[in-house]
């Protein structure tokens, strides 16, 4: 792995995976309009436990 890219705070943002959620669900939560709400992501994560 190479050096991580430099982020410009005026143009870029970074997403870190803090919840123990499958990457597929996180991606769906960020890309599907009906999944944008944060509370829906939390519900998915809690339902998996």
Buried (B, 14 or more C-beta within 10 A) or exposed (E): EEEEEEEEEEEEEEEEEEBEBEEEBBEBBEEEEEBEEEEBBEEBBEEEE
